[in-house]
C-alpha cells in the first residue's frame, strides 16, 4: 500500500538470547546480595538489568524461576571449580589428603559462595512452588552430569571410592551445610537478638560442618575398607 512503512523485525540469535538471560540473572543476583528474596520484585530485576518488564517474562515466567536458575547454575559452576581444583592438586592420592581437600571445599563454599547457600535454603519451601518445571529439569540434568564428571575424576585417583560414592559426597556436603543453616540464629528473630540467653543455640557453621563431614568420612572409610 502507498505510504505504508516497512517494519523490520529483529530476531535475536541464540547467543544474544543467552546473553540477555545472563544479564537478567546477574541483575537478580546483585539484588539478592543486598536484599532478602521477599524484598525483590520482577520490576526491580527488570530495572536493574535494563530490560523491559514484558521482555523479562519472555525469559523467566516467575521470580522464583530466576532464582532457581541462579541456584542450579551456581552449583554447576561450583562443582566445575571443585573438579578443576582437584585435577590441579595431583598430589592428592591418599584418603587423608582427600579428606583435607573436602574440608577445604567446605571452607570455600561457606566463605566464598554464601548467596548460593541462601538460595539452596529457599529451594524446597519457596522456589519449587513457582519455578518452571521444564527449565528446572534441564538445569538439574546438567547439574547431574557435572556432578558425575566430578565423581569420575575423584574415583580415578581415590580408588577406595566408586564414581557414585565420590559424586554423592557433594550431596552430603550440601545437606550438612543446609541443615546447619536451617537451625542457625535461633537466638534471633528477624535479625534482632532475642532478650534471652540462648547461647546453646549458636552454631559455628564452618567448624561444625567440617566436624560432621569428618565424622561421615571416617565412617565411610571404615565401611569401605571393611568390604574390601
N, C-alpha and C positions, 0 to 999 in steps of 0.2 A: 504494500500500500504506500501511496505517496505520502511522504513526510514521516513515515514510520521509522523509528530508530532501531538499529540493530543492538541487541543486548548480548554481550559476550559473557557466558558463564564460565568462571574459572574453577576448575576442579582440582582439588589438592591431590598431590601424588601421595602414595603410601608413606614415603619418607617424611613429607610435610605433615601428614596427619599424625604420625608418631611423634614428631617434634612438638606439635600443638598439644598432644596428650601429655607429654613430658612437662611442658610448660605449665599446664594446669596442675599436674601432680606436684611439681616443685612449689607452686604458689600455696597449695594446701599444706604442704609440709612446713613451709615457712610460717604460716599462721599457727600451725599446731605446736611449734616450738615456744610460742608465747601465750597460747590460749588453750583452755580445755575444749574438748570436742564439741560439747553442747553450746559453746560460745561462738562457734564458727558457722557461718551461713554460706549457702551457694552464691549469694550476691557478693559476699566478701571475697570468696575464691575467684569469682569472675573479675572483680575489680583488681585484685592482686595480680592476676595473670594477664590482665589487659585483653581478656576475651569477653565477647558479648554473652550475657547470661543465656540467651537462646542457643548460642553456639556451644556453650558449656554442656548443655544437656544432650548434645549430639555425641559427646564423648563419654560422659558419665551420667547415667539416669538419676542417680541419687548421691547425696553427700557421702553416705555410707559406702557406696561403690568406689568413690575416690580413695577413701581411707583403707578399704580392703585392698585396693590396688597398691597403695603405698606399703601396706603390711607385707603382702606377698612378694612384691618386687624388692622390698628392703631385705627380706630374709633370703631371697635368691642372691642378692649382692653379697650379703654376709657370708653365706656358705661358699660362694666363689672365692671370697677373700681368705676364708679358713683353708680351703684347698690350696690356694697359692702359697700361703704361709707354710703349710705342711710340706709341700713339694720343695720349697726353698730350704727347709730345715732337714737336709739329707742325713744329719747325724741322729735323727730320731728313729731308732730301731728297736729299743727295748720298751717294755711295758712301763717302767718308771719314767723314762723320757716322755713317753706318750701321755702319761698321767699329768706330768708337769705342763705339757703342751695344752691339754684340755683345760686345765685350771687357768692358764694364761688367756685362753679364749673366753672364759667366764669374765675375767677382768676387762678384756677389750669390749665385750658385748655390753656389760653393765656401764662402763665408763664412757665409751665412745658412741653407743647406739641406744641411749635412754628413750628416745622417741619411738624406736622400734618395739621396745618392751612395753611402752604405754599403749601402743597400737594393739599389741598382742592381748593385752588385758581387756580391750574393747571388743575383740573378735566375736566371742561367743554371745555375750549378753546384748551387744548393740549392733555391730556391723553386719552380722549374718542375717538379721531380720529384714534388711532393706537392700543388701548388695545384690547385684545381678548374678544369677546362678551360673550362666554360661561363662561369663568373664572370670568368675571366681574359680570355676572348674579348670579353665585354661591356665590360670595363674598357679593353681595347685599342681597341675600336671607338670608344669615347667619346674616348679619348686621340687617336686618328687624326683625329677630327672637329675637336677643339680645335686640333690641330697644323695642319690645313688652314685653319682660320679665321685663325690667326696668319699663315700664309703669304699669304693673301689680303690681309690688312691691310698687310703689308710690300710685296708686289708692286704694290699700288695706288699706292705712293709711290716706291719704288725700282724704276723701270721697267726697269732692266737685268735684273732677276730675274723669272722666272716664279713662279707660285704654288708649283709643285712644288719649284723650286730654293730658294725662300725657306723653305718649311717643312722642307726637308731639312737646312738649316743647323743645326737644333737636334738632329737625329740625329747630325750630325757633332760638335757640341759635346759631347753625352753620350759619344760614342765616344772622343773625345780625352781627356776628363777621367777616364773609367772606365779607359782603357788606362794612363794615367799612375798612377792609384791602384793598379792591379794590380801595378805594378813598384816602388811605394814601399816604403820601410822594409826593403830587402834587407840593411841593416846591423843589423837587429834580428831577434830570434826570440821570438815570443810576448810582444812589447812590451819585451823585455830587450835592451839593447845588446850586440852581439857583441864579444868582446875582440880585434877585428881592425880595421885601418884600411880601411874600405870607403867613404871619402868620395865616391868616384866613383859610388856607387850612390844617393847622396842626391838627392832631387828637390824643387824648389820648385814645388808643384802649380800655384798660380795663375800664376806667372811663365811656366812652361813651357807651360801650357795656352794662355795668351794668345799666346805666340810661335808655337806650332803653328797655332792658329786664324788668326793674322795671315798666316802663310805660305799657308795654304789659301785665304784670302780674296783675297790678292794674285794667286795663280794662277787663281782663278775669275774675277776681274775681267779679267785679260788674255785668258782664253779667251772670255768673253762679248763683250768689246769687239772681239775679233778676228773674231767671227762676225757682227757687225752691219754 
